[in-house]
Amino acid sequence: MSAGQIERDEQGFAADDGSRRALGALTARIDPNAIGLPIALVALIVAFAISAPNFLTVNNQLNNLQNAAFVGIIAFGMTLVIIAGEIDISVGSAVALGSAMLGVLTQHAGLPLGVAVVLVLLEGALIGALGGAIRAFIGVPSFIVTLALYTGLAGLALLITNALPISIEADHFSFWGSGRVAGIPVPALVLIAVFLLFWFIARKTVFGRSVYAVGGNAEAARLSGLPVAAVRVAIFAITGLLAAAVAILESARLSAGDPTIGVGLEFQVISAVIIGGTSLMGGRGSIVGTALGVLFITILANGMVLLGINNYAQQVVQGGVILVGVLVSQWRVRTRATR
């Protein structure tokens, strides 16, 4: 064999070895755990496209985006809460109270709508911050704190409205809940804006990295100089603010302040976050995963309605999906721990 042939063979082997290394590096960067939800979401869409009438129509998909907004906007804040190793089950009641307050302030107190909106947003952030402060400075577990808020806020919403919806008569207010811009529902546009904002916060800011650090090991974060208490107060305040924003959008959709609109919403929000891959143990999760989780539960609910599945059966299916999400989350934690 000639020297030139040997050199060409060596170069070919080197190229093949380099290709294998590049392929190996690419494969190593693909987390098998991270592709399960997108595959499941695509499979769900295909199944409903085949079996559910009108599922793939443009109008139905736009309605899905609108419905996803009322869960997803809060879910992005809840993602930070759970990444930090906490939980907030009061968000549904916070939505109910925000909507009730908006009706009372505009129709009973006679305040301009803009002023009432600002006050409702401040109320949501302050109540969230209060819960976070009790957790951070007194040490009461967040589940207990938010359980108390869950009950108290729901009761307060019913109390101030006498358990009745209050019609909100304001020009163009309904646009924010059911209007469209270039054919896209306004709540969906708000959802996209909140998604981009929270993706940036989680991935590109010191605060976002601090949330992951607190959830991974709060004591180590404290010893490293991170303001653990301030981070905890902030994430609950942010989630309370988002709950108030959803209350305003929901009130606009109904043109009323309704003290019952948030019933069960907290479970949908937490389900979306868990299905999206955020670990209940804290320290792991992503905004993108939560967005996929929101789409999954929204499309699942929509498809079952189109198929005419019994409401009680829908609850069984949704409960099973949540359980599977929790089991997968635990499996991911154990898998990473053994690597």
C-alpha positions as CSV (number, residue, x, y, z in Angstrom):
1,M,0.0,0.0,0.0
2,S,1.4,3.4,-0.9
3,A,2.2,6.1,1.6
4,G,-0.5,8.3,0.1
5,Q,-3.1,5.6,0.5
6,I,-2.1,5.1,4.1
7,E,-2.4,8.9,4.8
8,R,-5.8,9.0,3.2
9,D,-7.0,6.1,5.3
10,E,-5.7,7.7,8.4
11,Q,-7.5,10.9,7.6
12,G,-10.7,8.9,6.9
13,F,-10.4,7.1,10.2
14,A,-9.8,10.5,12.0
15,A,-12.8,12.0,10.3
16,D,-15.0,9.1,11.2
17,D,-13.7,9.2,14.8
18,G,-14.4,13.0,14.9
19,S,-17.9,12.4,13.6
20,R,-18.6,9.8,16.2
21,R,-17.4,12.1,19.0
22,A,-19.5,15.0,17.7
23,L,-22.6,12.6,17.5
24,G,-21.8,11.4,21.0
25,A,-21.6,14.9,22.3
26,L,-24.9,15.8,20.7
27,T,-26.6,12.7,22.0
28,A,-25.2,13.4,25.5
29,R,-26.8,16.9,25.5
30,I,-30.2,15.5,24.6
31,D,-32.0,14.7,27.9
32,P,-34.4,11.8,27.2
33,N,-36.5,13.0,30.1
34,A,-37.1,16.4,28.4
35,I,-38.5,15.0,25.2
36,G,-41.3,12.9,26.7
37,L,-43.8,15.7,27.1
38,P,-43.4,17.2,23.6
39,I,-43.9,13.6,22.2
40,A,-46.9,13.1,24.4
41,L,-48.3,16.5,23.4
42,V,-47.9,15.7,19.7
43,A,-49.5,12.3,20.2
44,L,-52.5,13.9,22.0
45,I,-53.0,16.4,19.2
46,V,-52.9,13.7,16.5
47,A,-55.3,11.5,18.5
48,F,-57.9,14.3,18.9
49,A,-57.4,15.5,15.3
50,I,-58.5,12.0,14.2
51,S,-61.2,11.4,16.7
52,A,-62.6,14.8,17.8
53,P,-64.9,16.8,15.5
54,N,-63.7,20.3,14.7
55,F,-60.6,19.9,16.9
56,L,-58.2,21.3,14.3
57,T,-60.4,24.3,13.3
58,V,-58.7,27.6,13.7
59,N,-61.4,28.9,15.9
60,N,-61.1,26.0,18.3
61,Q,-57.3,26.4,18.5
62,L,-57.7,30.1,19.2
63,N,-60.1,29.3,22.0
64,N,-57.6,26.8,23.4
65,L,-55.0,29.6,23.5
66,Q,-57.5,31.9,25.3
67,N,-58.3,29.2,27.8
68,A,-54.6,28.4,28.3
69,A,-53.9,32.0,29.2
70,F,-56.0,31.9,32.4
71,V,-53.9,28.9,33.7
72,G,-50.6,29.7,32.1
73,I,-50.1,33.2,33.3
74,I,-50.2,32.1,36.9
75,A,-48.4,28.8,36.1
76,F,-45.3,30.8,35.1
77,G,-45.1,32.4,38.6
78,M,-46.0,29.0,40.2
79,T,-43.0,27.5,38.4
80,L,-40.6,29.9,40.3
81,V,-42.4,29.0,43.5
82,I,-42.0,25.3,43.1
83,I,-38.4,25.6,41.8
84,A,-37.7,27.4,45.1
85,G,-39.0,24.4,47.0
86,E,-42.3,26.0,48.0
87,I,-46.0,25.6,47.0
88,D,-48.9,28.1,46.7
89,I,-52.4,26.6,46.8
90,S,-54.1,30.0,47.3
91,V,-54.0,31.3,43.7
92,G,-57.5,30.2,42.8
93,S,-59.0,32.0,45.8
94,A,-56.7,35.0,45.0
95,V,-58.3,35.2,41.6
96,A,-61.8,35.0,43.1
97,L,-61.0,37.8,45.5
98,G,-59.4,40.0,42.8
99,S,-62.5,39.7,40.6
100,A,-64.8,40.4,43.5
101,M,-62.8,43.4,44.5
102,L,-62.8,44.8,41.0
103,G,-66.6,44.6,41.0
104,V,-67.0,46.2,44.4
105,L,-64.5,49.0,43.7
106,T,-66.0,50.0,40.3
107,Q,-69.7,49.5,40.9
108,H,-70.1,50.0,44.7
109,A,-67.3,52.4,45.5
110,G,-67.6,54.2,42.2
111,L,-63.8,54.3,41.4
112,P,-62.6,54.6,37.8
113,L,-61.8,51.3,36.2
114,G,-58.1,52.1,35.8
115,V,-57.8,53.0,39.5
116,A,-59.6,49.8,40.5
117,V,-57.3,47.7,38.3
118,V,-54.2,49.1,39.9
119,L,-55.6,48.5,43.4
120,V,-56.5,44.9,42.6
121,L,-53.0,44.3,41.3
122,L,-51.5,45.8,44.4
123,E,-53.8,43.7,46.6
124,G,-52.7,40.6,44.8
125,A,-49.0,41.4,45.2
126,L,-49.4,42.4,48.9
127,I,-51.3,39.3,49.9
128,G,-48.7,37.1,48.1
129,A,-45.9,39.0,49.8
130,L,-47.6,38.5,53.2
131,G,-47.8,34.8,52.7
132,G,-44.1,34.8,51.6
133,A,-43.1,36.8,54.6
134,I,-44.8,34.4,57.0
135,R,-42.9,31.5,55.3
136,A,-39.6,33.3,55.2
137,F,-39.4,35.0,58.6
138,I,-41.6,32.9,60.8
139,G,-40.8,29.5,59.2
140,V,-44.4,28.3,58.7
141,P,-44.4,25.8,55.8
142,S,-45.8,27.4,52.6
143,F,-48.4,24.7,52.3
144,I,-49.9,25.6,55.6
145,V,-49.7,29.4,55.0
146,T,-51.3,29.2,51.6
147,L,-53.9,26.7,52.8
148,A,-55.1,29.3,55.3
149,L,-55.1,31.9,52.5
150,Y,-57.0,29.5,50.3
151,T,-59.8,29.4,52.8
152,G,-59.7,33.0,54.0
153,L,-59.5,34.7,50.6
154,A,-62.4,32.6,49.2
155,G,-64.5,33.5,52.1
156,L,-63.7,37.1,51.8
157,A,-64.6,37.2,48.1
158,L,-68.0,35.7,49.0
159,L,-68.4,38.1,51.9
160,I,-67.8,41.4,50.1
161,T,-70.1,40.4,47.2
162,N,-72.8,38.7,49.2
163,A,-71.9,35.6,47.1
164,L,-73.3,37.3,44.0
165,P,-71.6,38.4,40.7
166,I,-71.3,42.2,40.2
167,S,-71.8,43.5,36.7
168,I,-69.0,45.7,35.6
169,E,-70.2,48.3,33.1
170,A,-67.2,50.0,31.6
171,D,-66.4,50.9,28.0
172,H,-64.3,48.4,26.2
173,F,-63.5,46.4,29.3
174,S,-64.7,43.2,27.8
175,F,-62.0,43.6,25.1
176,W,-59.3,42.5,27.5
177,G,-61.0,39.2,28.2
178,S,-62.6,38.3,24.9
179,G,-61.3,40.8,22.3
180,R,-58.8,39.9,19.5
181,V,-55.9,41.6,17.9
182,A,-55.1,40.4,14.3
183,G,-57.4,37.5,15.1
184,I,-55.5,36.4,18.2
185,P,-57.3,36.6,21.6
186,V,-56.0,39.3,23.9
187,P,-55.5,37.0,26.8
188,A,-53.3,34.8,24.5
189,L,-51.1,37.8,23.7
190,V,-50.8,38.5,27.4
191,L,-49.8,34.9,27.9
192,I,-47.1,35.1,25.3
193,A,-45.7,38.3,26.8
194,V,-45.6,36.8,30.3
195,F,-44.0,33.7,29.0
196,L,-41.2,35.6,27.3
197,L,-40.7,37.8,30.4
198,F,-40.5,34.8,32.8
199,W,-38.2,32.8,30.4
200,F,-35.8,35.8,30.5
201,I,-36.1,36.1,34.3
202,A,-35.5,32.4,34.9
203,R,-32.6,32.0,32.4
204,K,-30.9,35.3,32.2
205,T,-31.1,37.1,35.5
206,V,-29.4,36.9,38.9
207,F,-32.9,36.6,40.5
208,G,-33.7,33.6,38.4
209,R,-30.5,31.9,39.3
210,S,-31.1,32.7,43.0
211,V,-34.5,30.9,42.8
212,Y,-32.8,27.8,41.5
213,A,-30.1,28.0,44.2
214,V,-32.7,28.4,47.0
215,G,-34.6,25.4,45.8
216,G,-31.5,23.3,45.3
217,N,-30.2,24.0,48.8
218,A,-31.5,26.9,50.8
219,E,-28.9,26.7,53.5
220,A,-26.0,26.6,51.1
221,A,-27.6,29.6,49.2
222,R,-27.8,31.5,52.5
223,L,-24.1,30.7,53.3
224,S,-23.2,31.9,49.9
225,G,-24.7,35.3,50.6
226,L,-28.0,35.0,48.7
227,P,-31.0,36.8,50.3
228,V,-33.1,33.6,50.8
229,A,-35.9,35.3,52.7
230,A,-36.2,38.1,50.1
231,V,-36.3,35.6,47.2
232,R,-39.1,33.7,49.0
233,V,-41.1,36.9,49.6
234,A,-40.6,37.9,46.0
235,I,-41.8,34.7,44.3
236,F,-45.0,34.7,46.3
237,A,-45.6,38.4,45.6
238,I,-45.0,37.8,41.9
239,T,-47.5,34.9,41.9
240,G,-50.1,36.9,43.8
241,L,-49.6,39.7,41.2
242,L,-50.2,37.3,38.4
243,A,-53.3,35.9,40.1
244,A,-54.7,39.4,40.3
245,A,-53.9,39.9,36.6
246,V,-55.8,36.8,35.7
247,A,-58.7,38.0,37.9
248,I,-58.9,41.2,35.8
249,L,-58.8,39.2,32.5
250,E,-61.5,36.8,33.7
251,S,-63.7,39.7,34.9
252,A,-63.3,41.3,31.5
253,R,-64.3,38.1,29.8
254,L,-67.4,37.9,32.0
255,S,-68.0,41.7,32.3
256,A,-68.5,41.0,36.0
257,G,-66.7,40.6,39.3
258,D,-67.4,37.0,40.2
259,P,-66.4,35.6,43.6
260,T,-66.4,32.0,42.3
261,I,-64.3,32.1,39.1
262,G,-61.1,30.8,40.6
263,V,-62.6,27.6,42.0
264,G,-60.2,24.7,41.3
265,L,-57.8,26.9,39.3
266,E,-54.9,26.2,41.7
267,F,-55.0,22.5,40.9
268,Q,-54.9,23.2,37.1
269,V,-51.9,25.5,37.6
270,I,-50.0,23.2,39.8
271,S,-50.8,20.3,37.5
272,A,-49.4,22.2,34.5
273,V,-46.2,23.0,36.4
274,I,-45.7,19.3,37.5
275,I,-46.5,17.9,34.1
276,G,-44.1,20.4,32.6
277,G,-41.3,18.7,34.5
278,T,-40.7,21.0,37.5
279,S,-39.5,19.0,40.5
280,L,-41.6,19.1,43.6
281,M,-38.4,18.7,45.5
282,G,-37.2,22.1,44.2
283,G,-34.2,23.2,42.3
284,R,-35.3,21.9,38.8
285,G,-37.8,23.1,36.3
286,S,-38.3,25.4,33.3
287,I,-40.7,28.0,32.0
288,V,-40.7,26.2,28.6
289,G,-41.7,22.9,30.3
290,T,-44.5,24.7,32.1
291,A,-45.8,26.2,28.8
292,L,-45.9,22.7,27.3
293,G,-47.7,21.5,30.4
294,V,-50.3,24.2,30.1
295,L,-50.9,23.3,26.5
296,F,-51.2,19.6,27.4
297,I,-53.9,20.1,30.0
298,T,-55.8,22.6,27.9
299,I,-55.8,20.4,24.8
300,L,-56.7,17.4,26.9
301,A,-59.7,19.2,28.4
302,N,-60.8,20.6,25.1
303,G,-60.6,17.2,23.3
304,M,-62.6,15.4,25.9
305,V,-65.3,18.0,25.7
306,L,-65.5,17.7,21.9
307,L,-65.7,13.9,22.3
308,G,-68.6,14.3,24.7
309,I,-66.9,12.6,27.6
310,N,-68.8,12.7,30.9
311,N,-67.6,15.4,33.2
312,Y,-66.9,13.0,36.0
313,A,-64.9,10.8,33.7
314,Q,-63.0,13.9,32.7
315,Q,-62.0,14.5,36.3
316,V,-60.8,10.9,36.6
317,V,-58.7,11.3,33.5
318,Q,-57.2,14.6,34.7
319,G,-56.5,13.1,38.1
320,G,-54.7,10.2,36.4
321,V,-52.6,12.6,34.3
322,I,-51.6,14.5,37.5
323,L,-50.6,11.3,39.2
324,V,-48.5,10.2,36.2
325,G,-46.9,13.7,36.2
326,V,-45.9,13.3,39.8
327,L,-44.5,9.8,39.3
328,V,-42.5,10.9,36.3
329,S,-41.2,13.9,38.3
330,Q,-40.0,11.6,41.1
331,W,-38.5,9.2,38.6
332,R,-36.5,12.0,37.0
333,V,-35.2,13.0,40.4
334,R,-34.0,9.4,41.2
335,T,-32.6,8.9,37.7
336,R,-30.5,12.1,38.0
337,A,-29.4,11.1,41.5
338,T,-28.0,7.8,40.3
339,R,-26.0,9.2,37.4
